Structure formats: C-alpha cells, structure tokens
C-alpha cells in the first residue's frame, strides 16, 4: 500500500489524515500471471494502480481476436475507462502478464476523497490529462505510421515492455501481425539498427 502513497507524495504533500483515509479504501491484491482482474461485461468501477508487475487491457472482437489497448507497469494506472465514466458495462478485460501486486480503489470511494480533499483531485486530474495525451499519441501512430515506425516508437517509449511482454501481445498493441513484428525485428538485427 505504501507504493501508492509514495507515488502520490511525489506529486503533492498529503496529511496523515488523507493517508489514513486512502489506506482505508485501498484494496491490496496479489495476482498471478495470466489472471483476469477485470472481465468484459463487468459493471465494476475500479481504478487499478500497479504496485509491481505488468498488466494489460485488451478487447476481444467477435472473431475471438484480442486487441491490446494498454500495458501498465509499476506506478501506472489501468482501468476500463468507459465503465468508469459511463453507465456501460466493461468492453475490455484486464489481465496480469506476470505475478503482480495491484492496489484497487472503487470509484465511489475515490470520489469521496476528492470531495473532502480537493488537492488530491487536482493530482488525479493531472494524471488523467497525461493519460489522454498518451492515448491521442497512440491513436495518431496507429492511423499514420508504418509497422516499422510503430515498433520504433514503441521501443523508444516503452523499451521495458519488450523484455516482459510476449511478442504476440506487442504485435496486438501495435496493430500488426506477429509475423510483421518478427520480420521488423529480424531486419533490425541484420542491420544492427538502433531506433
């Protein structure tokens, strides 16, 4: 639980009272590799903070193909945002890609903290703004970049992911086939290419 408090303290100073209230609403969970934390069609409204490990959110299309939307490692937030901010049930699933420790906060309980401590809401709003900017960058890269350029951007932005995430999930995140990813990597290795 200290991981989240330490993370928050890097952005704002919080009183012992706020810290105590946070500790009261945080649910700490240890999850195993492959475990589904949130399944599609769920109505749970939760913010998930990754204390350790690696998670991903993904959407499964009608033909069963998985499309990875987001990866999250230590000190990152992950959720089904459409469920959090609308009355819809979840359309994505969240899965642990390694043994992980997560801290879960129910949306309603976090809203109470916001009302009592507005400075905490400012910190979360700034985090949300950063997530929106990252999402916009991701959408633009999916629309405009070649497969090789998407991979280069991924390596520049998230090189740590490449070491812990299976190739087929990286390919899914990039919107390319695993075969295309293998070809790009092979070309890079043959040319000693560094992005």
N, C-alpha and C positions, 0 to 999 in steps of 0.2 A: 504494500500500500504506500510505502514511502516513496516509491518511484514516481507516482503521480504528484504527490505533494512537492517533491524536489523539482519536478518539471514545472509545476505552477509557480514555484518560488523564483524560477529563472525569469518569469515574466512580470510578476507583481509580488509585493510583500503581502503575506496573509497573516492574520492574527491567529493565536492559538484557538480562538473560538471558531473561526472559519475552518481551520484544520480539523478540529474535533467534529464539526458538522459534516465535513467531507468524509472523514473516516467512518461516520455513522451510515452514510449512504452508499459507500463503495462496496461492491461485492467482488471479492478476490476469487479467481478461478484458475486452476491449473488444468490445461487441456493437452491432449496427446496429439501427436502427428496424425493428420487425416480427420480429426474430429470436426464435425459440423457444429458451429457455435450458434449460427442463425440459419434456419432453413427457409426456402422460399415459401410463400403463403402464410408467413407468421405475422402476427399483429404486435409482437413485442417491439417496444420503442426504447432502444438502449444505445447509449454511447459506449464504445469499447475502446479502451486505452491499452496498448500493448506494452507491458512491463518488460517482457523478454520473449524472444522467439520471432516467428513470422506468420502472418495471416494473409489471406486473400479474400476478396469478394468476387463473386462470379455470377453470371446469368446463364441459365441453361435454355437454349432455344427449343422449339417444338421437336426438332430432329435429334435432340439429345446432345448437341454440340455445346461445349462450355466456352463462354467468352469471359475472360478475366478482366475485371474493371479496375481493381486496385490491389496493390500489395501494401502491407503495413508491417514495419519492424519496430524495434524498441523506440518508445517515445512518440509513436504515431497513433492517431485516432483512426478508427474504421467503423462504419455503420452502414445500414441501409437508409440512406438519407431520404428517399421518397417515403418510406414508412415513418421516419422520424417527424417529417414536416407536413405530411398529408394524412388523410384517413385511410389510405390504401394499405393493403397487406404487402408484405415484402415480395419483391420480384427477384431479389438476389439472395444468394446464400453466402455465408462467411465460414471459411474453413481454416483450420490451423495447419500450416505446412511443416511445422516442427513441434516438438514439445514446447509449450508456450505458457507464460503466465499473463493473464489478462485481468484488467480491472473494469468492471461493468458498472455503469451508473444509469439508472432508469431516468428517462426524460423528465417525468413529472417531478422527481426529487431534485434533479438539477435545476429545473425551473424555480423551485422554491429557494434554492441557494442564490440564484440570480436576483430574485425579488429582495431578499434580505441583504445581499452584498453586491451592489451594482458594479463594483470594480472587478469582480470575478466575471461578470457578464462581458465586460469590455475585453478581457483576456480571451475568452472563448470566441467573441466576435472576430477578433484579430486572427485567431486560429482558423476560423471558418473562412475568412477572406483569403487566407493563404491557400486553403483547400480549393476554393473556387478558381483562383489563378492557376493552380496546377491542373485542375480539370480542364480549363479552357486551353491551356497549352497542349494537353493530351488530345483533345478533340481536334485542334488545328493540325497536330502532327499526323493523326490518323487520316485526315482529309487531304493533306498536301504532300507528305513526304513519301519517298520511295521506301521499300522494305529495308534497304541498307541504311538509309538515313534514319529511319525509325530506330533501328538497332543501335546505331551510333549515338543517337540522343539518349536512348535507354542506358547505355553503358556510361555515358558522361554524367547522367543524372542519378543513376541507381546502380552503380557497379557492384555494390554489396549484394544486391538481389541475385546477380548472376551466379554467385557462389553457393546460394542456398535454395534456389528455386529450380524445379525441373524444367528442361528445355521446352516441353510442350506447353507449359503454362506461360513461359516467357513469350513464346510464339503467339499464344492466345491473346495475351496482353497487347502485343504489337499489332494484332490483326493480320498475321501472316501464318503460313503453314509451317509446321515443324521442319519440313524439307527445305523451305526457303531459308529458315534460320540456320540450319546445318550448312547450306551452301554458302551463305554470307560468312559464317564463322570460318569455313574452310578457305574461302578466298582471303580473308584477313590473315589467317595463319600462313598461307602460302606466300603472301606478300609482306609478312611481318608488319602488318598495318596496325597502327595505333590510332584510334579515333580521337 
